[in-house]
Amino acid sequence: MATAVLARPVRSLINVVQCVRLIRTQATVMFAKENYEYDLVVIGGGSGGLACAKQAVQLGAKVAVLDFVKPSPRGTKWGLGGTCVNVGCIPKKLMHQASLLGEAIHDSQPYGWKLPEPESIRHDWATLTESVQNHIKSVNWVTRVDLRDQKVEYVNGLGYFKDDHTVVAVMKNQTERELRAKQVVIAVGGRPRYPDIPGAAEYGISSDDVFSLPTAPGRTLLVGAGYIGLECAGFLKGLGYDVTVMVRSILLRGFDQQMATMVGDSMVEKGIKFHHRSRPLAVEKQADGRLLVRYETEGESGAATTNAEDVFDTVLFAIGRQAETGTLKLENAGVVTADGGKSDKLEVNEITHQTNVPHIYAVGDVLYKKPELTPVAIHAGRIIARRLFGDSEERMDYADVATTVFTPLEYGCVGLSEEAAEAAHGKDGIEVYHAYYKPTEFFVPQRSVRYCYLKAVALREGNQRVLGLHFLGPAAGEVIQGFAAALKCGLTMQILRNTVGIHPTVAEEFTRLAITKSSGLDPTPATCCS
């Protein structure tokens, strides 16, 4: 009897001990799971990733950024800062400016500037690339210093997922370092694609290479007629090189096609040649080092396809970009790419930017069917950080994002194209106001004003809310930026017509729009003040 009485407390004590052990085990597991080294790890040191990382640190998070640049097929590589800083917006704008300065030199003589004979004015490619690369290197350095000052840990390693909370950085010496993070942001961007033809990647270059090309490009073939291809064609021609653009289908896919056609026509006027309905078949290096390009051209109206060949010093491919998701080992984290895994891009929640894995986010050019623009990535990156660490309810608005194509005659736009507006509201539901105009600064040097043109696409009823603005002419980026803010605020044609313009500027032309396409009236002004 006494033994039985004593056994009950003993058994109870054993049960208590077992419960304590179980609780401790569960707590240990829980602690290990929640004991992350970082609040946030960002894979990719481009514009969107860096903006997100710095904003997160300012809100008290512990953050690491992984960035590693794989060399292009030609061997080109660069420092921290992503595509925009190194091989995108910044060097492109600098080379575009170099081209405009060359044109300004010739324009200056009718204004009274005494210069050497025009034939003696030459551009030096080596000086330009050195100046551009020196600027880029300075930005790389400032970016690294800024990360250090803001306490963002920079890891110069190529990242991949070990599991959904563990990112592995493969360092330069091939050693690996694991980083455990509560949240992860994928911001790896994209790189140029090459066509699957003999010699393309072996002998061709892309926008990854052109801004640091060690020798002058000489006679150049641009394959592709998107904004990158046309921008490169434009500044190369402006610098004095013979340039040909090979177009598979249309120019500036996704942009207003009337404006795209006018951009192309203005480039032809500058002396740039176009091969329409053409695609390359092979690139072969000749004994003299030049490149023989074999290509085919589709005949019009059912005519037979013809084959031809031509020789160039440089072949630059600008046929599109692919997301750098292939090395991330997304399957280890359970992340699925868009279009049922068929795409290389990531689909995210429209509000939170979460992938299908709730604590893994994505931003920038890696996103499926989102604008591939630096300011978009920066804005979205900051919003993600504020939502994660600042109790913000902000959401990214991808509608009415303004952009500019820096061709010799620049094209700026915001909002809907005429085609998109018609598809959304019907042909009878929209009105298009348009005009040609004459920039004052073009008069004295007698530059062509043939393609200086703008239009506003608006709803036909009521105050005619503006759906899209399109401008082809000098300083288009500067012009369209202010009107982009107005469009976001609900700009109407009534407000636009009641706005007093600054005279004489090209931007004021938007305030003078009065002729509609449907009227059939001539949109060409008689004078600069008509």
C-alpha positions in Angstrom: 0.0 0.0 0.0 2.8 2.4 1.0 4.7 1.5 -2.2 1.7 2.3 -4.4 1.2 5.7 -2.6 4.8 6.6 -3.1 4.7 5.5 -6.8 2.1 8.1 -7.8 4.2 11.2 -6.9 7.2 9.6 -8.6 5.2 9.0 -11.8 3.9 12.5 -11.7 7.4 13.9 -11.3 8.6 11.8 -14.3 5.7 13.2 -16.3 6.6 16.8 -15.3 10.3 16.2 -16.3 9.2 14.7 -19.6 7.0 17.7 -20.3 9.7 20.2 -19.4 12.1 18.3 -21.8 9.5 18.4 -24.6 8.9 22.1 -24.0 12.6 22.8 -24.1 13.1 20.8 -27.3 10.2 22.6 -29.0 11.6 26.0 -27.7 15.1 25.1 -29.0 13.6 24.2 -32.5 11.5 27.4 -32.4 14.5 29.5 -31.4 16.7 27.9 -34.1 14.1 28.6 -36.7 13.6 32.2 -35.6 17.2 32.9 -34.9 18.0 34.5 -38.3 21.3 36.1 -38.9 19.6 38.9 -41.0 16.2 40.5 -41.1 16.7 40.8 -44.9 19.0 39.4 -47.5 18.8 41.1 -50.9 20.1 39.1 -53.9 21.3 41.6 -56.5 23.1 44.9 -56.1 21.3 46.9 -58.8 19.0 49.9 -58.4 16.0 48.1 -56.9 18.0 45.9 -54.6 20.1 48.7 -53.2 17.2 51.0 -52.7 15.3 48.3 -50.8 18.4 47.4 -48.7 19.2 51.0 -47.7 15.6 51.8 -46.9 15.3 48.7 -44.7 18.4 49.6 -42.7 17.1 53.1 -42.1 14.1 51.4 -40.6 16.2 49.4 -38.2 16.6 46.1 -40.1 19.8 44.1 -40.3 20.5 43.7 -44.0 23.0 42.0 -46.4 23.3 42.6 -50.1 24.8 39.9 -52.4 26.1 41.1 -55.8 28.3 39.3 -58.3 28.7 40.1 -62.0 29.2 37.2 -64.3 31.4 38.3 -67.3 29.6 38.7 -70.7 30.5 36.3 -73.4 33.1 38.8 -74.5 34.5 39.0 -71.0 33.2 42.4 -69.9 32.5 42.8 -66.2 31.9 45.7 -63.8 31.4 46.8 -60.3 28.6 47.3 -57.8 25.5 49.2 -58.9 23.7 47.0 -61.5 22.8 47.5 -65.1 21.8 51.2 -64.9 25.0 52.5 -63.4 27.4 50.2 -65.3 26.0 49.2 -68.7 22.6 51.0 -69.0 21.1 54.4 -68.3 24.1 56.3 -67.2 26.7 55.3 -69.9 23.9 55.4 -72.5 23.0 59.0 -71.6 26.6 60.1 -71.5 27.2 58.6 -75.0 24.0 60.2 -76.2 25.2 63.5 -74.9 28.5 63.0 -76.7 26.5 62.5 -79.9 24.4 65.6 -79.3 27.5 67.7 -78.7 28.9 66.6 -82.0 25.8 67.9 -83.7 25.9 71.1 -81.6 29.4 71.8 -82.9 28.2 71.9 -86.4 25.1 73.9 -85.4 27.2 76.5 -83.7 28.8 77.9 -86.9 25.7 79.6 -88.2 25.4 81.1 -84.7 28.7 82.8 -85.2 31.2 80.4 -83.6 34.4 80.2 -85.6 35.7 76.6 -85.8 38.2 74.6 -87.8 36.9 73.2 -91.1 34.1 70.7 -90.4 36.0 68.0 -92.2 38.8 68.3 -89.6 36.5 67.7 -86.6 36.9 64.1 -85.5 35.6 62.2 -82.5 38.0 60.0 -80.4 36.4 56.8 -79.2 39.2 56.0 -76.6 38.8 59.4 -74.9 35.0 58.9 -74.6 35.1 55.4 -73.2 37.8 56.4 -70.7 35.8 59.3 -69.5 32.6 57.2 -69.3 34.4 54.4 -67.4 36.1 56.7 -65.0 32.7 58.2 -64.1 31.2 54.7 -63.6 34.1 53.6 -61.4 33.6 56.7 -59.2 29.9 55.8 -58.9 30.9 52.2 -58.0 33.1 53.5 -55.2 30.6 55.9 -53.9 28.0 53.1 -53.8 30.2 50.8 -51.8 31.1 53.6 -49.3 27.4 54.5 -49.0 26.5 50.9 -48.1 29.3 50.8 -45.5 28.2 54.1 -44.0 24.6 53.0 -43.8 25.6 49.7 -42.3 24.4 47.5 -45.1 26.7 44.4 -45.4 27.9 44.0 -48.9 28.8 40.4 -50.0 30.6 40.1 -53.3 29.2 36.6 -54.0 26.9 34.9 -56.5 23.8 33.9 -54.5 21.5 30.9 -54.6 18.9 29.3 -52.3 19.8 26.4 -50.1 16.3 26.5 -48.6 13.6 29.2 -48.3 15.4 31.0 -45.5 19.0 30.2 -46.4 20.9 32.0 -49.2 24.4 30.8 -50.1 27.0 33.2 -51.5 29.6 31.6 -53.8 32.7 33.8 -53.4 35.4 34.7 -55.9 37.6 31.9 -54.5 34.7 29.4 -54.9 34.2 29.1 -51.1 30.6 29.3 -49.9 29.0 31.3 -47.2 25.5 30.7 -45.8 23.3 33.6 -44.8 20.1 32.9 -42.9 17.4 35.5 -43.4 13.9 36.1 -42.2 13.0 37.8 -45.5 14.6 37.6 -48.9 14.3 40.0 -51.8 15.3 38.8 -55.3 16.6 41.7 -57.4 18.9 40.0 -59.9 17.7 41.9 -63.0 18.5 40.6 -66.4 21.2 40.3 -69.1 21.1 40.6 -72.9 20.0 37.6 -74.9 21.9 36.3 -78.0 20.2 34.6 -80.9 20.8 30.9 -81.4 22.9 31.2 -84.5 26.5 30.3 -85.3 29.0 32.9 -84.1 26.6 35.2 -82.3 27.9 35.0 -78.8 31.5 34.3 -80.0 31.9 37.3 -82.2 29.0 39.6 -81.4 28.7 42.1 -78.5 25.7 43.5 -76.5 25.0 46.6 -74.5 27.1 44.9 -71.8 30.2 45.5 -73.9 29.7 48.6 -76.1 30.3 51.3 -73.4 33.8 49.9 -72.7 34.7 48.7 -76.1 38.5 49.0 -76.3 38.6 50.0 -80.0 36.2 52.1 -82.1 33.3 50.1 -83.3 33.6 51.1 -87.0 30.9 49.9 -89.4 28.3 48.5 -87.0 25.2 46.3 -87.4 22.6 46.6 -84.7 20.4 43.5 -84.5 17.1 44.5 -82.8 14.9 47.5 -82.9 13.8 47.9 -79.3 14.8 51.0 -77.4 18.3 49.7 -76.5 19.0 48.9 -80.2 17.8 52.2 -81.5 19.5 54.2 -78.7 22.9 52.5 -79.5 22.4 53.0 -83.2 21.6 56.7 -82.6 24.7 57.6 -80.6 27.0 55.5 -82.7 25.8 57.3 -85.9 26.1 60.6 -84.1 29.7 59.8 -83.3 30.4 59.3 -86.9 30.1 55.6 -87.5 28.3 53.8 -90.3 25.3 52.1 -88.7 22.7 49.6 -90.0 19.7 48.3 -87.9 18.3 44.9 -88.6 14.5 44.8 -87.8 12.7 41.4 -87.4 9.2 42.9 -87.2 8.4 46.3 -85.8 10.2 49.2 -84.1 9.8 49.9 -80.4 7.4 47.0 -79.6 5.0 48.1 -76.8 5.2 51.8 -77.6 2.8 53.9 -79.7 3.4 52.7 -83.2 2.8 56.0 -85.0 5.5 57.5 -82.8 7.8 54.4 -83.3 7.5 54.8 -87.1 8.4 58.5 -86.8 11.4 57.7 -84.6 12.6 55.3 -87.3 12.0 57.8 -90.1 13.9 60.5 -88.2 16.8 58.1 -87.8 16.8 57.3 -91.6 16.9 61.1 -92.1 20.1 61.1 -90.0 21.7 58.5 -92.3 21.0 55.3 -90.3 20.1 52.3 -92.6 17.4 49.8 -91.8 16.9 46.2 -93.0 13.3 45.5 -92.4 11.8 42.0 -92.0 15.3 40.6 -91.6 17.1 38.3 -89.3 20.7 37.1 -89.0 21.6 33.5 -89.8 25.3 33.4 -88.9 28.2 35.6 -88.0 31.6 34.5 -89.3 35.0 36.1 -88.6 37.1 36.7 -91.7 40.9 36.6 -92.0 41.1 40.4 -91.8 39.2 40.3 -88.4 36.0 41.8 -89.8 32.6 40.0 -89.4 30.7 38.5 -92.3 26.9 38.4 -91.4 24.6 36.1 -93.4 21.0 37.1 -93.1 17.6 36.5 -94.7 14.9 39.0 -95.6 11.2 38.2 -95.9 9.6 39.4 -99.1 6.6 41.7 -99.0 3.1 40.4 -99.8 4.0 36.8 -100.1 7.2 37.3 -102.1 10.0 34.8 -101.6 12.5 35.1 -98.8 15.9 36.2 -100.0 19.4 35.5 -98.5 22.2 38.0 -98.4 25.4 38.8 -96.6 27.4 41.9 -95.6 30.6 42.7 -93.7 30.8 44.8 -90.5 33.5 45.7 -87.9 31.0 45.2 -85.0 27.8 43.3 -84.6 25.7 44.4 -81.6 22.8 42.2 -80.5 19.9 44.0 -78.8 17.1 41.4 -79.2 15.9 41.5 -75.6 16.9 40.5 -72.1 16.5 37.4 -69.9 16.1 37.4 -66.1 19.1 36.2 -64.1 17.0 33.5 -62.2 18.7 30.5 -63.8 21.5 30.3 -61.1 19.3 31.0 -58.1 18.2 27.4 -57.6 14.7 28.6 -56.9 13.4 25.1 -56.5 15.2 24.8 -53.2 13.1 27.6 -51.9 9.9 26.5 -53.5 9.7 29.6 -55.7 8.0 29.1 -59.0 8.6 31.3 -62.0 5.8 32.9 -64.0 3.6 31.3 -66.6 3.5 28.0 -64.8 7.3 27.9 -64.6 7.8 28.4 -68.3 9.1 32.0 -67.9 12.4 33.0 -66.5 10.7 35.9 -64.7 8.8 36.0 -61.4 5.2 36.8 -60.8 4.4 38.7 -57.6 1.5 39.8 -55.5 0.4 43.2 -57.0 0.3 44.8 -53.5 3.1 43.2 -51.5 5.5 42.0 -54.2 5.6 38.5 -52.6 6.4 35.5 -54.8 4.5 32.3 -54.2 6.6 31.9 -51.0 5.3 34.6 -48.6 8.7 35.7 -47.2 10.5 35.8 -50.5 9.9 39.0 -52.5 11.0 40.2 -56.0 11.6 43.6 -57.5 12.9 45.2 -60.7 13.6 43.8 -64.1 13.1 40.2 -62.9 9.4 40.8 -62.6 6.9 39.4 -65.1 5.1 41.9 -67.4 6.3 45.0 -65.4 8.2 48.0 -66.8 12.0 47.3 -67.0 13.0 50.8 -65.8 15.4 51.9 -63.1 13.1 54.4 -61.3 10.4 51.8 -61.2 12.7 49.3 -59.5 14.0 52.0 -57.0 10.5 53.1 -56.1 9.2 49.5 -55.7 12.3 48.5 -53.7 11.7 51.3 -51.1 8.0 50.4 -50.8 8.8 46.8 -50.1 11.2 47.8 -47.3 8.7 50.2 -45.8 6.0 47.6 -45.8 8.3 45.0 -44.2 9.9 47.2 -41.6 8.0 50.5 -41.4 4.3 49.4 -40.9 3.5 51.0 -44.3 0.5 50.2 -46.4 1.9 51.7 -49.5 1.6 49.9 -52.8 3.5 50.3 -56.1 1.5 51.9 -58.9 2.7 50.6 -62.2 0.2 52.6 -64.2 1.2 55.7 -66.2 5.0 55.3 -65.8 6.8 57.8 -68.0 9.9 57.0 -70.1 12.1 58.3 -72.8 13.9 56.7 -75.7 17.1 58.6 -76.2 17.3 58.4 -80.0 18.9 61.3 -81.9 15.4 63.0 -81.8 14.2 61.8 -78.4 10.8 60.2 -77.8 9.2 60.7 -74.4 5.8 59.3 -73.4 3.5 58.6 -70.5 0.2 56.8 -70.2 -1.5 54.8 -73.0 -0.5 54.5 -76.6 -3.1 55.4 -79.1 -3.6 51.7 -79.9 -4.0 50.8 -76.2 -6.5 53.6 -75.6 -8.5 52.5 -78.6 -8.5 48.9 -77.3 -9.7 50.0 -73.9 -12.3 52.6 -74.8 -13.1 52.0 -78.4 -12.2 54.1 -81.5 -15.2 56.4 -80.9 -14.5 56.8 -77.2 -11.2 58.6 -77.6 -10.0 61.8 -79.2 -6.4 62.4 -80.4 -5.0 65.9 -80.4 -1.8 66.4 -82.4 0.6 68.9 -83.9 3.9 69.3 -85.6 6.0 72.1 -84.2 9.2 74.0 -84.9 11.8 74.3 -82.1 13.3 77.8 -82.1 16.8 76.5 -81.7 16.5 74.6 -85.0 15.8 77.7 -87.1 19.3 79.3 -87.4 21.2 76.1 -88.3 18.2 75.1 -90.5 17.9 71.7 -88.9 15.0 69.5 -90.0 11.8 69.9 -88.1 10.0 67.3 -90.2 9.6 64.8 -87.3 9.1 67.2 -84.4 5.6 66.1 -83.4 3.4 65.5 -80.3 0.0 64.2 -79.4 -2.4 63.8 -76.5 -4.7 60.8 -76.4 -7.8 61.7 -74.4 -11.3 60.5 -73.6 -13.8 62.1 -76.0 -16.6 62.8 -73.5 -16.7 65.4 -70.6 -13.6 67.3 -69.8 -11.6 64.8 -71.8 -9.3 63.2 -69.3 -5.9 62.7 -70.8 -4.9 59.0 -71.2 -1.5 59.4 -72.8 1.0 62.0 -73.9 3.6 61.5 -76.6 6.4 63.8 -77.6 9.1 63.5 -80.3 11.8 66.2 -80.2 14.6 67.8 -78.3 14.9 67.2 -74.5 11.9 64.9 -74.5 12.8 63.4 -71.2 12.8 66.7 -69.5 9.5 67.7 -71.2 7.6 64.6 -70.4 8.6 64.3 -66.7 6.5 67.3 -65.6 3.5 66.2 -67.6 3.7 62.8 -66.1 3.0 64.2 -62.7 0.0 66.1 -64.2 -1.3 62.9 -65.8 -1.2 61.1 -62.4 -3.2 64.0 -61.0 -6.0 63.6 -63.5 -5.0 66.0 -66.2 -7.8 66.9 -68.7 -7.6 68.6 -72.1 -9.5 71.5 -70.5 -6.8 71.9 -67.9 -4.0 71.5 -70.5 -5.6 74.2 -72.7 -6.0 76.6 -69.7 -2.3 76.2 -68.9 -0.1 79.1 -70.0 3.0 77.9 -71.7 6.6 79.1 -71.3 7.6 80.8 -74.6 9.6 79.9 -76.5 10.0 76.3 -75.4 9.2 73.0 -76.9 7.3 71.9 -73.8 4.7 74.7 -74.3 3.5 72.9 -77.4 1.4 70.6 -75.2 -0.6 73.6 -74.0 -1.3 74.7 -77.6 -2.8 71.4 -78.8 -6.1 72.2 -80.6 -6.4 70.1 -83.7 -7.8 66.6 -83.5 -7.1 63.7 -85.9 -10.8 63.2 -86.4 -11.1 66.8 -87.8 -8.8 66.0 -90.7 -7.3 69.5 -90.4 -3.6 70.1 -91.1 -1.6 69.9 -87.8 1.4 71.8 -89.2 1.8 75.3 -87.8 2.5 78.3 -90.0 5.0 80.0 -87.6 6.5 79.3 -84.2 3.8 81.3 -82.6 0.7 80.1 -84.5 
